[in-house]
Amino acid sequence: MINASIVIPLLNEQDSLKELASWIDRVLTAHQISYEIIFVDDGSTDDSWQIIEQMSAADNRVKGIKFQRNYGKSAALNTAFNAAIGEVVFTMDADLQDSPDELPALYQMIVKEGYDLVSGWKEKRHDPLSKTIPTKLFNWATRKMSGIELHDFNCGLKAYRSKVIKSIEVYGEMHRYIPVIAKWAGFKKITEKSVTHYERKFGVSKFGLERFVNGFLDLLTITFVSRFGKRPMHFFGFIGTLMFMLGGGVSIWLILEKIINIYRHAYVRDVTDQPLFYLALISMVIGTQLFLAGFLGELIARNSPHRNTYLIEKELNLPK
């Protein structure tokens, strides 16, 4: 196993690749850190892949993965994570806004200080307000929902212990929430380090404002899946039972009210003439549907081939 794997997803970054690879080599060689660079071409339409091929032919430490079309950053990271063989795995962007000069310090925080994950924190960002303000709101919401005190969840520059990236799966647009995924997988030693953020030197940003809407939806998804993915009945069953009991209670109350009014010879209104009855009926129907959704979810979870995949940290005297 080598010391470090540097995973770099990219899309149309032909102008920066050689400079970035040379910068990484200069820094890590000076600190005597053996490495590999894994470029993941996420469907580029420029000459990015040709440049990666040239660099790989000249230096076998430069490796490449080319997607047939654009699948997104999460797919690029997950594929490269499976291929990485370094003791410490770094991720960084290809646009030269992340500095390779930060890598040795991040490496020491993993190897010497024992952290599982170190996330970069761009204290001074060189981005327009249209990106910085939504980013602050996104980070605030993620801190509150996850309980992880990071200032910049979406910073591309991160360092991971190898076991972390081999134990998690990144899909959809979940790359923003890798610290959250890692925490819920049992890796609690997560911290951050202030890093330098440079202005973009080449090209344009590949992300628009829609990423913040998608990011919020992904946060809800990962929160739900992480907490209830193995026990969906605890979520759907509880809410369904509550709604059914509420609707049933209202229906019984309306029927008892009618019986009491008949006994008292008071004005009697048909139960079916009251809007409240239909609201109660709807509540019972929705409650039943939610309960059945939880039941079906339990059946699926119990028959899933991955349902008994648990991360084992250590074993003692067990047969191999």
Steps between C-alpha positions, in 0.01 A plus 500: 500500500626845412469801730240705314242488223386831356158472339416778254160501323487733201288628218660702220811609692764451228687821582570420864584128507873510426561788737304327775682168459838674501406695813391184683819320402719787617332522841470129583846412372649771721326343802593143398138388469448227241185558299273429209275747321165371375336734250134422431383652173126545548404522134723787387454632145837676480852347492511413871521124443775532240705701747443237771616229260818695425578551869429135582731382222779713643436417868327180618397673822246693294190288443177575323136395485282627217120491513313460173273788600456742786381314811576761763756555772366235737537227238852619422604495865342163575670337201839644590458404867462137395821524298713695751776309681649778713517495879351850493261606224466864399234660286550831328360694208682529169455875453807605706284665766613233748866519597718184501717680756235402757543125440796428734329662798176314429699178467657549842160565659382159377817299565644667811195651671266209428212675328272303270406796283634854470294746298641818353349831609522788255490785749575755229308407186559649159145444379213739419228570758259288295705199613627601844163597656314180397806301607488650850131411530566149371783445749290634788212265418733202465668574836162514673369178346820295526654629822842524329668833567657570161495841335534377142345160425529545124870587485658280233826468693469219755717225645374158604639195670484221242255298708247784486468516124498120474209480745257749348314542172455837330219533246258756357640832618601375843861617461398810696419280798794262518581620857139423597512158333831426671366600841195277470728216389676530837797722418483768769846661477407775256652845499586786267801705401510850359632485143593751234245563227627642173306679231408288201780522245343317206150412382167558673314347793304184417239555772194725490252618761296181456765313700376667820144374445632154413733517798214566742296212357804272525544603864143392576559173315821410675355596840200274447693208350768510769251504786221281366648306208530182712172555688244679277211381715625721782431803281205409278339270754511755780353785294247266335381360833474851645290625207277190505436533873430872464251442219344202680467698822323786325263257324413326828445837668258608224307172528481524881386861472213391274397221739504738797289759310246230406477395866447863605247559219720783379561603142675215320726564204607213281865407544544497123374859479794628702824605322698387804397141430655508154820655635514217753438246224781646288730488804422130549559420132833687494601336827428156354703580188796622706488189718498278191791702355697433817408130489611468137816693582578251776453208261735660247760588765497150650546338161768741379835329428678784683283505809763330719796707385658628820835670540725301733786696654686218677477125559660275759570127471234437239544230233593637161 
